[in-house]
Amino acid sequence: MSDAKGQAEQVVQAANWFALDVDLDPQAEEAVDYGLMEAGALGTETNETRDGNLRISGYFSTTPERELVRAQLHEALRIYELPISSLRDLSVREVQHRDWLAEWKETWQPVRVGRFVIAPTWARIDDLPDQLIIRIEPGMAFGTGTHETTKLCLSAIEKHFKGGSFLDVGTGTGVLAIAAAKLFPDARVEACDTDAEAIEIARENAVVNQVGDKITFSVGSVGATTASADLVCANLTADVIASLLPTLLGATCGRLILSGILDSQIEMLEKHLMQHGASVLEIAQDGEWVALIV
């Protein structure tokens, strides 16, 4: 799941950048931001237009193919259950090179969720008793701890993880797996992601947080041969969760955290859960985002 609002996650030494500007209705902000990142944008920027609508600019190192991006945005709107009419206009422009990563570093502040403090590697944090600091260098992977879905997962992990074993499906930068390993250093913690580059970044972040030898990372997804875990966390999107649900439930021998879900998608997922003999124990919400504890 992308929590990368306004962040330029890769330093690209190019003479110029290319911006794809998307004018949209305000309710489609999350969907368009997600769609642009899925289309390969290295960062996004959101501004309000004079007529009260929004413009999100996705920044690319090469000229984006507008129709391919449009198709990705339409898919994002479908996932978010929004009409295609939410998009008003798309246009491409060339912009002079800026050090996006340096600018973003100035604005990214540590995020506190219960005992956890998610902070960039360059931030100065007071090491307080009973505080678990997780240092993250995002690179090109998703997950800086700032998005509501990640914060919901962190809260659920602190509340429901009692040690034993933990599986993080779609680990991104490894934040959730690192959190579990910090909570219970003796636990068996595994994490997977279909993005090989994300796994490399997650491994590096685990080493930075001194839990590199406590987490087993793998490229791929949950499957029939995946070892079951006491707590499984899947911070994905509702449609991906629905397709993986039988396998996720099969890998869970305790509780399952499902996040990356909009409040409008709860009923759909509850029906899928009922079909597989599972039920929702708890619903946590942050804005329009929810996490289901199963």
C-alpha distance (Angstrom), angle and dihedral (degrees) to the residues before:
residue distance angle dihedral
M1 . . .
S2 4.04 . .
D3 3.85 115.6 .
A4 3.76 91.9 169.0
K5 3.82 105.2 119.4
G6 3.77 111.3 164.0
Q7 3.78 94.9 -8.4
A8 3.76 127.8 132.0
E9 3.74 101.3 -155.5
Q10 3.77 103.2 -177.0
V11 3.78 131.4 50.8
V12 3.77 105.7 -132.7
Q13 3.79 114.2 -175.8
A14 3.78 95.9 -147.4
A15 3.80 126.7 141.5
N16 3.78 91.1 -127.3
W17 3.78 141.0 9.2
F18 3.78 129.6 -141.2
A19 3.78 121.7 -132.1
L20 3.78 124.6 -157.4
D21 3.81 107.4 -158.4
V22 3.79 117.2 -154.5
D23 3.79 119.9 -167.4
L24 3.78 110.0 -157.1
D25 3.77 147.7 158.3
P26 3.83 111.6 -88.2
Q27 3.82 94.4 -115.4
A28 3.81 89.7 63.5
E29 3.81 95.6 57.8
E30 3.81 97.0 106.8
A31 3.80 92.9 43.5
V32 3.80 94.8 50.2
D33 3.80 93.0 44.8
Y34 3.80 89.0 51.7
G35 3.82 92.3 45.1
L36 3.79 93.6 51.6
M37 3.80 92.3 50.8
E38 3.81 89.8 48.3
A39 3.82 88.1 51.0
G40 3.80 90.3 58.1
A41 3.79 103.8 -92.6
L42 3.81 111.2 157.9
G43 3.79 91.6 -149.2
T44 3.79 142.3 -12.6
E45 3.79 136.6 -137.4
T46 3.82 126.3 -162.0
N47 3.81 125.4 -152.6
E48 3.79 134.6 167.7
T49 3.80 117.8 -116.9
R50 3.78 125.2 -138.0
D51 3.81 92.6 -101.8
G52 3.81 92.1 57.3
N53 3.79 96.2 -102.0
L54 3.79 126.0 113.0
R55 3.77 135.6 -104.3
I56 3.79 119.1 -159.2
S57 3.77 116.9 -167.7
G58 3.78 118.6 -156.4
Y59 3.81 114.7 -159.2
F60 3.80 121.6 -142.7
S61 3.81 132.8 -178.8
T62 3.82 90.9 -139.6
T63 3.78 132.0 33.4
P64 3.82 107.0 -74.5
E65 3.79 118.7 -132.8
R66 3.77 100.8 -119.0
E67 3.80 97.4 -152.3
L68 3.80 93.0 49.0
V69 3.80 89.7 51.0
R70 3.80 89.9 46.4
A71 3.81 89.5 54.8
Q72 3.81 90.3 51.2
L73 3.80 90.8 49.2
H74 3.82 90.9 50.4
E75 3.81 88.8 52.8
A76 3.81 90.1 50.1
L77 3.80 90.8 51.1
R78 3.80 89.4 50.5
I79 3.80 90.5 52.8
Y80 3.80 90.6 49.4
E81 3.80 90.5 45.4
L82 3.82 93.3 -121.4
P83 3.82 128.2 139.1
I84 3.80 120.4 -102.9
S85 3.80 86.5 -123.6
S86 3.82 86.6 74.7
L87 3.82 85.2 83.3
R88 3.79 113.0 77.0
D89 3.79 105.7 175.3
L90 3.81 143.4 -12.5
S91 3.78 124.9 -154.9
V92 3.80 136.2 166.8
R93 3.79 126.0 -140.8
E94 3.79 136.7 170.7
V95 3.80 117.9 -119.6
Q96 3.77 132.3 -169.9
H97 3.79 116.6 -101.6
R98 3.79 116.3 -88.1
D99 3.78 129.4 178.3
W100 3.80 94.3 -110.4
L101 3.79 94.2 174.4
A102 3.81 92.5 54.2
E103 3.81 90.9 49.0
W104 3.80 92.0 48.1
K105 3.81 92.1 48.7
E106 3.79 88.8 60.1
T107 3.80 91.8 58.6
W108 3.83 104.6 36.0
Q109 3.79 107.0 100.7
P110 3.83 127.7 -173.0
V111 3.81 115.3 -88.2
R112 3.81 120.1 -139.8
V113 3.81 119.4 -153.5
G114 3.79 113.3 169.4
R115 3.80 107.3 -59.9
F116 3.80 91.9 -13.3
V117 3.79 124.5 94.5
I118 3.81 113.3 -170.9
A119 3.78 109.0 -160.0
P120 3.80 138.1 164.9
T121 3.78 115.3 -106.0
W122 3.80 90.9 -109.8
A123 3.84 97.8 53.5
R124 3.81 123.0 102.5
I125 3.81 111.4 -128.8
D126 3.80 128.4 179.3
D127 3.80 108.5 -122.4
L128 3.80 101.4 -130.6
P129 3.83 126.2 -176.1
D130 3.82 115.2 -87.5
Q131 3.81 90.2 11.6
L132 3.80 119.2 127.2
I133 3.81 111.9 -153.8
I134 3.80 117.9 -159.7
R135 3.80 115.2 -166.7
I136 3.80 115.6 -154.3
E137 3.80 132.8 -168.8
P138 3.82 101.3 -174.4
G139 3.79 101.7 -164.3
M140 3.80 107.2 168.2
A141 3.82 95.9 -32.0
F142 3.77 126.7 102.3
G143 3.77 120.6 -109.0
T144 3.80 130.7 68.3
G145 3.80 95.6 159.7
T146 3.80 92.9 -111.2
H147 3.80 98.7 102.3
E148 3.79 120.1 92.6
T149 3.80 92.4 -122.9
T150 3.80 92.4 57.1
K151 3.79 92.3 46.7
L152 3.81 90.6 50.2
C153 3.81 89.8 52.7
L154 3.80 92.7 48.5
S155 3.80 91.0 52.0
A156 3.80 91.0 48.5
I157 3.81 92.2 48.2
E158 3.80 92.0 51.8
K159 3.81 90.5 48.4
H160 3.80 101.5 41.2
F161 3.80 108.3 25.7
K162 3.80 109.3 95.1
G163 3.79 97.6 168.2
G164 3.77 129.0 -94.6
S165 3.81 108.2 97.9
F166 3.80 136.0 -9.9
L167 3.81 132.8 -171.0
D168 3.81 123.6 -165.1
V169 3.82 112.3 -162.9
G170 3.81 112.3 -161.7
T171 3.79 94.0 12.7
G172 3.83 98.9 -178.8
T173 3.81 106.3 179.6
G174 3.80 90.7 -0.8
V175 3.82 97.2 -110.4
L176 3.81 96.2 140.3
A177 3.81 95.9 43.7
I178 3.80 90.1 48.4
A179 3.81 89.8 49.5
A180 3.82 91.1 53.3
A181 3.82 92.0 47.1
K182 3.79 91.0 50.1
L183 3.80 92.3 49.1
F184 3.81 93.7 50.2
P185 3.82 112.8 15.3
D186 3.81 91.2 -174.8
A187 3.82 94.7 53.7
R188 3.81 123.2 108.3
V189 3.79 103.3 -112.8
E190 3.80 122.7 -174.5
A191 3.79 129.8 175.6
C192 3.80 134.0 -174.9
D193 3.78 138.3 -175.3
T194 3.79 132.8 174.6
D195 3.83 89.0 -134.8
A196 3.81 109.5 84.2
E197 3.80 92.0 -162.5
A198 3.81 90.7 54.0
I199 3.81 89.7 53.7
E200 3.81 91.2 53.2
I201 3.80 90.6 50.7
A202 3.81 91.2 46.2
R203 3.82 90.3 51.8
E204 3.81 90.3 51.1
N205 3.80 91.3 49.1
A206 3.82 90.4 49.9
V207 3.81 89.8 53.8
V208 3.82 91.2 48.6
N209 3.81 87.7 53.1
Q210 3.81 92.1 47.8
V211 3.81 93.9 -117.0
G212 3.80 97.4 99.9
D213 3.79 91.5 117.5
K214 3.81 93.4 46.8
I215 3.83 99.8 59.5
T216 3.80 127.8 65.0
F217 3.81 110.0 -150.1
S218 3.80 124.1 -166.3
V219 3.79 137.5 176.9
G220 3.80 111.0 -119.9
S221 3.77 138.4 44.0
V222 3.76 139.4 -78.8
G223 3.80 112.4 -66.8
A224 3.77 145.6 165.8
T225 3.80 91.4 -79.3
T226 3.82 94.5 49.8
A227 3.80 111.9 120.1
S228 3.80 111.4 -115.0
A229 3.80 119.0 -112.0
D230 3.79 136.5 -156.6
L231 3.79 89.9 -124.9
V232 3.80 124.6 24.1
C233 3.80 121.9 -172.2
A234 3.82 123.4 -163.8
N235 3.80 113.0 -179.6
L236 3.80 97.6 178.0
T237 3.82 132.9 112.3
A238 3.80 126.4 -66.0
D239 3.81 95.2 -108.4
V240 3.81 93.1 48.9
I241 3.80 90.5 46.7
A242 3.81 90.9 51.0
S243 3.81 91.6 52.6
L244 3.82 92.9 46.7
L245 3.80 96.6 40.2
P246 3.84 98.9 105.3
T247 3.81 90.7 49.8
L248 3.80 93.4 43.8
L249 3.80 90.9 51.6
G250 3.79 90.2 46.8
A251 3.81 90.2 54.5
T252 3.81 92.6 50.1
C253 3.79 121.0 87.9
G254 3.80 93.8 167.3
R255 3.78 124.9 10.7
L256 3.79 134.4 -12.7
I257 3.81 124.8 -149.0
L258 3.81 113.8 -154.5
S259 3.80 117.1 -171.1
G260 3.79 139.6 159.6
I261 3.81 87.7 74.0
L262 3.79 128.1 135.4
D263 3.80 118.0 -137.5
S264 3.81 88.4 -116.1
Q265 3.83 89.1 61.4
I266 3.82 98.1 54.3
E267 3.80 95.5 93.7
M268 3.80 92.4 50.6
L269 3.79 92.8 52.5
E270 3.79 93.2 43.2
K271 3.82 88.5 57.3
H272 3.82 90.4 50.9
L273 3.80 90.2 49.3
M274 3.81 92.5 50.1
Q275 3.81 89.9 51.3
H276 3.81 88.2 58.5
G277 3.78 95.9 44.6
A278 3.79 96.3 -104.7
S279 3.78 130.6 120.8
V280 3.79 137.9 -161.1
L281 3.79 113.3 -100.7
E282 3.79 96.2 -176.6
I283 3.81 140.5 -0.5
A284 3.81 119.3 -149.4
Q285 3.80 119.9 -170.5
D286 3.79 137.4 -165.8
G287 3.79 112.4 178.7
E288 3.79 108.7 -49.5
W289 3.82 92.3 -20.9
V290 3.80 124.5 92.8
A291 3.77 138.9 -173.6
L292 3.79 120.6 -151.6
I293 3.79 118.5 -149.8
V294 3.83 107.3 -155.5
